[in-house]
Every structure is written in C-alpha cells, then in structure tokens.
C-alpha cells in the first residue's frame, strides 16, 4: 500500500526568479499525500536558499543536490530514482500549476481509468499572461499508442502523469548524454509500451515560453547534430507502429526540419557547418529506411516535404542546401506582410458603410434560402423512394424495406432491449400514456425481460399500445467490434436499428432506451406531451432533440446527479425512408438525406439511469472510450462505483429528481 500517492520531481538550475511561484503552486495542492523531490543541479544562483526554506517548513519536500551541473536528463533521473509515490509527475522549476486541484484530479482520474499514463494540457505563459494551449485537448479513456493518433506527439513530458510501477517495469529513464529532445525520446519510448493511455483536456500547466532556454539560445553544429541523433532514436522507438512512423517523418520533412530547424541553421551556422549537418541528416534518413511513397497520404505531407525527401534520399547535399536556402530567404521576406497591412489600412475606412449594405443583402439572401429549402422539402416529399435493405448473410426473412407509403399520424417509441429486467417495467409505465405505440425489439434477452413486457401488455390498461418483436442475432458491440462489422450485416448496429425502424407503424419515431425514464411530475409530463404532439402535427418534417440528465445509483441505492452531465441528441425523427441509420466510427448515427428542421426540447424531464451494481458498459468492445460524452459517463460511473462521490459533494448531488 502506497503511503505517498504522488511524487513530484522538480529539476532546478538558474531559475531563482520563478522558483517560488513554482513551489507555491505545489504547496497549494489539495492532495496532501505527496512527496516533492527537488533536484538542485548545481544551480549557481540563489535557488539553493529558496529550496532550503521549503524543505525546512514542509516535511513532504526533500532536496537532492548535484555537486556539478549534470544537465536536465540526469536531474530528472535523480529525482525518479528515489521517488516512492504510486504516481509520478515532472514539473519544471520555471513553470507552475494553474489549479490547486491539479494533483487531486490527476490522481483520481488515473485511479478511475486504471491507466499507466495520463496526459493533461497547459497554456503558454508569455509576458505575464497565459494564452495559447500547448497541445490539442483530448478526452480519452485507456487508449493506446497504436490506435489513437492523438498520442503521436512527443513533447512536454511535464504534461504526463505516470504510474510509477509502469516506469519501473520497463526501466524507463531519460538518456543522460542527450540534452536536446530528451522529452521526445522518453515519451516515444514510454507511450508505445502502454495499452492504457488516458487524456483529459484540463489546462493545468503554465509553460513559461518566453524564458531563455537551450531551445531558444543560438545553437552550435553539435546542438543540431544532437537533435538529429534524438530524431534517430525517436524514429526507431516508433518504427513498429506504421501510422506513427509515417506521421513523424511526414511532419519532419514538410515542416519541422525543412522550415524550422534549417531556418535556424542558416542563421546560426556557417556554410561548411550547414553542409556537414545536411550530410548527417541524409545518413539519418538512410538509416530510417523511409519510403517516400508511404508518406504522401499523410495530412502533414506537402510539396516542400516531397522535394526535401527526394534530395535527402539521393544524398544530393548541394542542391538541397540551395533549396533550403531559398525557403529560408522566402520565409524571411517582408512583401507579403507589408502589402497585406497596406491593403487592410487602405480599406479599413470603407468597411463601415459597406456593413449596412451587407446586412440587408444577407437578410434578403437568407430569406431566399429559407424559401428554397421549403420548396425542396415539398419536392422531396414527391420523390421519396422506398429504401430496401438486404443482409450479406442471405437471410431473406430479415431483409426489409423502409416504405415511402404514408404512416398513420402519431408517434412510436422505438425501444431496443436486452436483459433489461431491472428497468423495463418502470420504463414502460413512464411512457405508455404519451406514445401511440411502444415498439419493443428484444435482442436475445436471457433474463425475464420479454416475460415482463408480455405481462405489461396484458395487464396494463394501455398495454395494447405495446408491440413485442424479436431480433435474434448477436449485434456487434460499440467500438472496435462495430468497426470490423460490415454495415449490411445482420450483426451491424446500423442494420439492427434500421430493422427496428421498420417495425414502427406511426409517422414519427422516438428512439428510447430501457434505462430512460420520464419525470413523474405531472407538470413536466404535460410539457413533454405537448412537445411531441407539436412534432407529430407540424406542417413540415421535423426532428426533435432531447436533453437527458444522467442519474447514477450507488451501492446503497442512493441516486446522484452530476450537474454538468446533461447529454442531448436527436431522438425524434420522421418515419420516412430518407431518415435512417448508418455506420459511424464507434457506433451507428442517424442520417437525413436532405435538410430537416430541428426543434429542441428545452425542459429537463427525461432521465437516464446508471446503476453501479450493474455492468453499464457491456455493450462496448473494451473499456477504451473517446469523445466528451462517453468519457464523462464512464468516469462519473467509475467515480461513484469507487465511492469517491461521497467525499465530493460539489460535483455529485444526492437527488430525488425522479
């Protein structure tokens, strides 16, 4: 059992001006069970005195002193070597954390996900202000380097929260004789080794981008060579993941090396040194065994990258130097900026009077567009065609047609169920008064779900509204299994959902789930009833989007809501062959072949139940989730399952909302 939850490693060298802000941001953390390992890498300034005060006043702070300056990689390794925490995080001494809950959030998220590595985000701190994000923010639960391209970024090791046992298992350390690219080398070695990498979008880190560092000082030839050696190691680390390898070299050829690094080389090296550097780069490309044809479909690939790659592969050093020199000259020229600024200044005075004219012109155009869309809908109604579905398994008895023939005016609740005995009766009682039909489609339940539906059908006064159908095929789970299934297979989510549509008899359909309940309050129920009637009797085809409040049931059967988890999607749509489901990356999505007006339901009257005593994610191929909605749902569910909500009344409120 770890007494220390998190080890914080802070290397220090010549940062006395910023060190106090850095250490204070750690001192303010709401997570108490931490250790702070400060590595004084023989800093010649007053940093040692600042460190001594913190070590003296707080027993969680300790200092490792280097007698000589050993460089950043060695300083990081010295801290990691003595770390005792369950998790480990790096913090640079000229940077700081923006939120006092940084470590609490990271620790809890890592515990919930069970991940080896958790990435977060930060902001560039320039001239006293925090602005641009360091990375693109992502929400991912237990992804992998191979399957999630979002992790093909090898910078900023201080944005990663590591499980210490994972680092120990693979003996992951920083290479001590390379001070350039040490972050990228380490991350390109660590990330491919884990099948559980998570990410959160929180902006926790303030990166002081305007502080003078090695990356911003003029480089010698040895510095450029060292960076190129780092590139060789990174390339080798990721070579077994083809997509990552292609992405790395496409970006390096097209952008980083060709325009950024070589622009520096032309400013900071003489001609002979540049020739030596380009020869060394050419050797790197040869060692990497790059096929330029494989790079061309990558999003980073550009004409510049193609030209540079061609020269390097042929080892045409002199023409490459001339080409790069030309790029450098173009990038440093002024005419584009000068003439753009001159044009804007000359036209600025003309913009105001034009804006009034543009407003009325735009208004007339938008009115015309609305009329055209209305006409198109009318025309579309005359041109609707039956949509025929047939399956690749050859089961003609499960081929079906979404017919253009007019349906009875009304609304069907389309309710797909599988082993829903806990919720099904409450769900039916909740909605039977509001829908003209409840079409229940059972997908191979092995519990008492179908018996309960039959009993309800025969015993409830409105039971005749319920119809029960059977879809006996095993349907692919969301995620990887869904991706691997053909759209026109009986096992496809899209095919299954469309078959469910074909069982509905009324002009509108509401996609409902067995774990969804309508509020028991009569005032809210009446509001919802008026809403669906307005869609049924609308003069034009209309869809309806409904917000759902998730309600979690904990181990003691108490109900909790997360105030920020209200999900909204289109759940009501016309029963016409122009509206059907198609295969998307992770699950099925509703497709409309022409524009249909959407009417949003404003009130919160529909609730989705998640019981932590049940496996609420059995319909997923694995516990790997992306996208804000599914990630939030999984983490909130696990948060309550692990009883963390009991000590967090701000995010989770006990509720009798139903």
N, C-alpha and C positions, 0 to 999 in steps of 0.2 A: 504494500500500500504506500503510495507516494504521499509524503507529508507536504512536499513542495509541488504545487500544481504547475507552475510556470517558471522557467529560468529565462532571465533577460540578459543577453550578452551585449555589452556596450564597449567597443574599442575606442580609445581616446588618444588623439595626437594633435596638438596645436589647435584646440577648439575652446579655449577658456572663455571666449566671448559668448559662446552659445551653450556651454555645458550645463549651466544652472537651469536654463529653460528645459533642456533635455531631461535632466534628472528629476526636476519638479514634476514633469508630465508623467513620470513613472511613480513618483511618490504619491501622486493624487489618485492612482488607480483604485477602483473599488474592490478589486480582487486582492485579498490580504495574503494568501498562501503563496507567496512568490519569493524568489531569490534574484538579486540584481548583481551580476558579475561584471564589474568594471575592469577593463584591461588597459592599464596605463602603459602605452607603447613608447616609453621613454620620452614623454612629452616635455619639451624644453620650456614651456610657458608656465603659467600659474595653475594649470589644471590639477596638479597633484594636491594642492591645498584645498581646492574645491571638493575633490573626491574625498579627502580625509574628513571633511565636515559631515558629509552624508554617511560615510561608513561609521563614524563615531555616534551619530544620532539615531541610526536605524540599523538594527542587527540583521536585517534582511539584505543589506548592502555589504559587499565584500570587494576587495581590490586585488588584482594580480598585477605585479609590477615587472616590466621588462627592463633589464639593465641597459640594453641597446635597442635602437629602433629596428624592429623586425618586419614591419610592413603589415598592412591590413589583413591579408590571409592568415598569417601566423597569429595575429592578435585575436582574430575570430576563433581560431582553433584552440588557443589557450583558454578561452572562456568556455567553449563547448566541452573541453576535456574534463573540467571539474563540475559541470552542471549536473544537478541532482533532480531537476523537475521532470514531471511527466511529459511536459511540452517545452519547446524551446523557441525563442524568438530573438532576432537581431534588431538592434536599434543603433543607428549611427549617432555619434555624440554631437554633431552639429544640427541634427534634426530633432523632432519631438512628436509626441502623440497628441492628436487633437481632441480626443474624447477620454474622459476619465473611466468610461466603461469599456475601453478597448480590450483589455485582457479578460474581463468577465465575459464579454460577448464572444471572443475568440475561443476561450476555454469551453464555454457551454456549447457553442456550435460544433466544435471538434468532438466533444463528448456525445452529442446528439447524432452526428453523422457517423462517428466511428472512423474518421478519415486519418490517413497518415500525414497529409499536408493540407493546410487550409490557407487559401490566398485571400487577401483583402485589398483595399485600394487606398490611395492617398492623393494629396494635392501638391502641386509645385508651390513652394514658398519663395516669392520674388519681391524684393523691395518692401518687405514687411507685410505682404498680403498673400493669402492662399487663393489660387485660382484654378488653373487647368489640371484635370485629373492626370495621374501618372500612367494609368493603364485604362483600357476599356473595362467598365464594370460588368461583372458576370455573376449570375446566381446559379450555382451548380452543386448538386449533392453527389459525392462519390463518383465522379467521372474518372477518366483515365487519359493518360498522355496520348495513347494511340487513337482513341475515339473522340476526343474533344480538342479541336484545333485551337480553342481559346487558351490552352496551356502551352502553345508553341511560342512562348515569349520567355526569354531567358535573362531578364534584367530585374534589378531591385530585389535582392534576397531579403531585404528588410520588410517586404510585403508578404512574407510567408511565415506560417505558424506550423512548426514541425512536431510530430510525435517523436520523442527522444528515442524510444525503442526502435523506431524505424531507421533513424540515423545510425544507431549502434549496430543494427542488424547488417547493414550494407557498408559499415565503416566509412561513411561519407564525411569527407573533410575537404577543406579548401587547399588547392595546390599552392604551396608556400613560395615557390620561386617565380610565380606569375602574379604581378600586381595589377595588370590590365586584363579586364574580362573575367576576374575571379568569380563574380556573381554568376555570370552566364555559364562558366564551366561547371560550377557547383550545381546549379539548377538543371542544366542539361544532363547531369549525371543522376540527380535525385528524382526528377519528375517521371522519367520513363520507367523507373523501378517500382512505382506505386500504381495499384489499381483502384486506389481510393483517394482521389484528389478533389477537394471541395473548394468552392469560391463564394465569397459574399461581396456585395457591392459597396460596403461601408467605407467612407472616406476617413480613415483613422490616422493616416500618416502625413506629416508635414515635411516635405523634402526641400531642403534649402538649396534651390537650384542656382542661386547667384553666389554661393560660397566658392572660393577658389579651391579647386581640387586638381588631382592629377589629370582627370579627363578634360579639364578646361585650360591647363597650362600648355605652353608650346611643347611639342614632342620632338624627341631626337629620333634618329633612324632606329635605334634599339627599341624605343617605345612602339613604333609602328610594327617592327618585327615581332615584338612580344604580343601585340594584339592579334597578329596573323597566326602566331602559334596557338593562341587561345581559340581562334576560329577552327584550326585543325582538330583540336580536342573536342570542341562542341560538335563539329561535323561527324566525328567518329562516334560520339555518345548517342547521337540520334539517327545514325545511318540505318538502323534496323526498322525504323518507322518511316516508310517511304514518303508519306504525305508531309511529315515534319521536315524531312531532309530536303525535299523539293522546295518547300516553302522557305526554308532558311537560305538556300542558295539563290533562289529567285529574288528574294529581297536584297541579299547581299550584292548580287550583280547589278540589279536595276536601281538600287537606291543607296544603301549604306556605304558600301566600299567605293562604288564608282563616283558618287557625287559628294558624299560627306567626308570620308576619310581621305580620298585623293585630293579633294579641295584643300584639306589641311596640309597634305604632303607638298602641294605646290607652293604653299605659303611658308612652310617651315623647314623644308629640305632643299638642298641644292640639287642640280641636275643629275650628278653622279649617284647621289643617295636615292633619288626617285627611281633611277634605272635599276638599282640593286633591289629596292623594295618591290618593284613590279616583277622582277625575276623571281623573287621569293614567293610572291602571290601566285605566279604561274605554276610554281612547284606544288603549292598547296592544292590548286585545282586539279593537277595531275594525280596527286595522292588520293584526293577525294573520289576520283573516278566518276566524274559528273557527265551525264548525258544531257546536252542542252535541249534535245527534243522533248525530254520529260518535263522541262521547266516551263515550256511555252504556254501551258494551260493554267498556270498559276496566276492568281489575281495580281501578284506583285510584278509579273514579267512585263518588260517594256522594251521598246526598240534600243534604248541605251543598254539594258541588260544583255540583249542579244548580241550587240556589237562588242561589248566588253568580253563576254564569254567566248566569242569567236576568236578574238585576239589572244586571250589567255590560253585557250586550249591549243592554239597553234604556236604559242610562245613567241608571238610577234611583239616583242617588247617595245621596239622603237615606234611603230605606228600606234600601238596602244597608248604610249606616253603622249604622243601628239594628239590623239583623240581625247584623252582625259584632260590634257591641257586646254583643248578647245572648249570642253564642257566647263572647266573652271573659269575660263575667260567669260563665257556666256553668263554663268551664274553670278559673276561679279559685276556685270554691266548695269548701267543705270537707265537706259532709254525706256524700258517697259514701265518702270515705276514713275519716271519723270513725266512721260506723256499721259499715263493714266491719271496722275494727280492733276496735271494741267487740264485734261478733259473734264474731270469732275468739278474743278473750280470754275471753269467757264460755263458749265451747265447748271450749277447749283441754283443760280438766280431764276432759272426757267422752271425749276421743278414745282414750285408752289402754285403758280397759276394753272399749270397742267394738271395738278392733282384733282382740282374740282371737276374739270372736264372728264378725267379718267374715271371719277366716281360715278357720274351719270352714265357714261358709256358702259362701265362694268355692270351697272344695275340693269341697263337695257339688255345686255348680253345674258346676264344670269336669268332674267325673265324669259328670254327666248329659249335658253337651255331647259328651263323647267317645263315650258310648253312642249318642247321637242321630246323630252323624256316621257311626258304624259302620253303623247301621241305614240311613241314607241311601245309603251306598255299596252296600249289598246291594240296596236298592230300585232304585238307579240301574242296576245290572247287568241288571235285568229290563226296564228302559225304554230301553236303548241303541237308537239308531236309526242306520241307515246314513246316512253323510254323503256327499251327491252333489256333485261338482264339475264345472262346465261352464265353458268359457272364452268370452270375448267375441269371440274371433277366429272362432268357429264351427267349430273343428277337433274334430269329434266323436270322432275316433280318439285324441284326448288328453283327452277327458272321462274321469273315473274316479270310483270310489266307495271310501270307507273303510268297510269292511264290519263289521257287528256280529258276524258269524259267528266262532266261536272259532278262534284260530290254534293251530298246533302249539306245545306248550310249548318254549320255547327263546328265544334272543336273536339278532337280526340286527344286524350292523354296517352302518349306512347311510352309504355313502362316496361323496360327490359330488366329481367330479374334472373338471379342465380344465387340460390342459398340465402334468401333474404327473410327467413322466418322471424327474425327478431323485429324487423321493421314493417313488414308488408301490410299487416292489418291496420296499424296506425296510419300508414301512408294512404291506404285506400279510404279509410274513414275521413281523412283530412281533405280529400279532393273529390269524392264521389258526387257531391252536390253541385260542384261547379262545372264539371265537364259532361258533355253529351255522351261520351264513350271513354272508357278506360281500357285500352288495348294492352293486355298483359302478355308479354312474349317471354316464355321461360326458356332459358338456355342451359338445360340439363341440370336442374337443381337436384341435389341428393338428400336434402332435408325435407321439411314439411311445407315448404313454400307453396307448392301447387295445391296441396290439400287445403291450406288456409285460404287461398284465393277461391277455390271451389265453394268452401263453406260460406265465405263472404257473399259470393254470387247468389247463393240460395237463401241465405238468412237475412241479409240486409234489405230494407225496403226498396233501395235503389240498386240492388245487386244486378238487375238486368242490364245495367249500363256496362258491366264488366264482361269483356270477352277474353278468353284464355287461348293462347296459341303456343306451339312448341317449335323451337329451333334446335334440333338435336346434335348440332355439330360443334366441336370444340373450337372456340374462336380464339384467334391469336391475342396474346397479352400485349398491352401497350409497350412501346419502346422497341427494342431490338427484334423481338419476335414478330411484331407488327411490320417492321421494316422489311423483313425477309419474306413476307407473305404477299402473293400476287393479289391485286385489287379485286379481280373477278373470281377469287377462290371462295368456297363456302366458309373457309376459316378466316376470311378477311373481315375486319371490323366494319369497313365501308359496305361490303356486300350484306353483312348481317343487318346493319342499320337500315339499309335501303329495303331489305325484305320486311323489316318491321314497319316501315312507312306503308308498304303495300297492304298491310293488314288493317290500316286505319280507314274508316269509311266517311269521315267528315271533311269539310272544306279547309279546315285549319288543323294543324298538329302542334301539340306542346310536348316537347321532349322532357320527360320527367324521370326521376330516379327513385328507387325504393327507399333510399335513406333521406329523401326530401319530404319536409312537412310544411303545410300551410299554417300560418298562425291560427290559434284557436279563438282569438279575439274577433268578435263579430264585425266590428268596425273595419278591421283590416281585411277580413274576408270579403266584405262587401265592396271595398275598394278594388280588390283583385278581380272580383267577378265583373265589375263594370269595365275594367281594363280589357279582359279577354273578350267581352261582348263587343267592345269598340273595335277590336281587331276582326272579329267574325263578320261584323256588319259594315266594315269600311268599304268605301266605294272603289278602292283600288287595292291591289295586292300589298299586304303589309306584313312585316316581320315584327317580332317583339323581343326585346332583350330584358332579362330579369336579373336583378341583383340577389345574390344568395349570401346570407350570413352563416358562416360555419359555426356549429355548436359542438364542442368537444365534451365527451362524457368520460370522467376519470374513473379510477379504480373503485372509488367509493360511490359511484353513480351520481356524483355532482356534475352539473352542467356548467361549462365555462365558455366564454366567447373571447376571441382575440379581436380587439376593436378595429384593427387595421385589415382584417381578413374578410372582406366582402367582395365576392367574385361575381362578375357579370358576363353573360354571354347570350347570344341569340338562341332562345329556346322555343319560340313560337314562330311558325312559318306556314305558308300556303301549301296545301296538299296538291301540288301540280308537278308534272314531270320536269319542269325547269328548275326545280329545287330538289337536291338530293345530296348524298354524302359521297365524298371522295377520299382517297388515301392521302394522308399527310405524313410528315416525317415520323412522328411519335404516336399518332392516333388518327381517327377519322375527323374530317371537318365538313361543315355544311357548305355546299356550293350553290350559287344562284347564277344562272346563265345570262341574266340581264339585271339591271339595277332595280331593286325593290326598296320602297320606303321603309324605314325602321322607326318604330315607336317605342321609346324606352319607358319602362315601368319605374317610377320614382321611389315608391314606398318600399320599406324593408319588411316584407311579410312572409318570405319564403326562407326556410332554414334547412341546412344540410347537416346531418348528424354524423359524427365520427366518434366511435367508441374505442377507447384504447385497449379494451379487453378483447377486441377482435382484430384480425389482420385486415386492415383497411386498404392495403396495397397489394393484395393477392392478384389483382388484375394487371400488374406490371411485371415485365420480364425480369427486372432486377431492381435493386434499390439505388438506381442511378437516375437522377432527375435534373432536368434543366427547365428554365422558364420560371418567372417570378411566382406564378400561381401555384404550380405543383411543388416547387421547392418550399414555399412558405407553408403549404398544407402539411408536407412531410415533417418539417422542422417543428411546427406547432404541435403536431400529433406526438412526436417523439419527446418533446419538451414536457408534455403532460404525462405521457407514459412513464417517464423517468421521475415524475413528481416534482419537477423543477418549478412548476407553476405555483406551487404553494408558497414559495418564497419570493414570488414576483407578481404582486397584486396590481402593478401598474400596467402590465401587458395583458394579463388574463383576469377577467372579471367573472365571479360566480353569477349565474343568471337564471332567472325563472322565465325567460323570454318567451318560451313556448306556452 
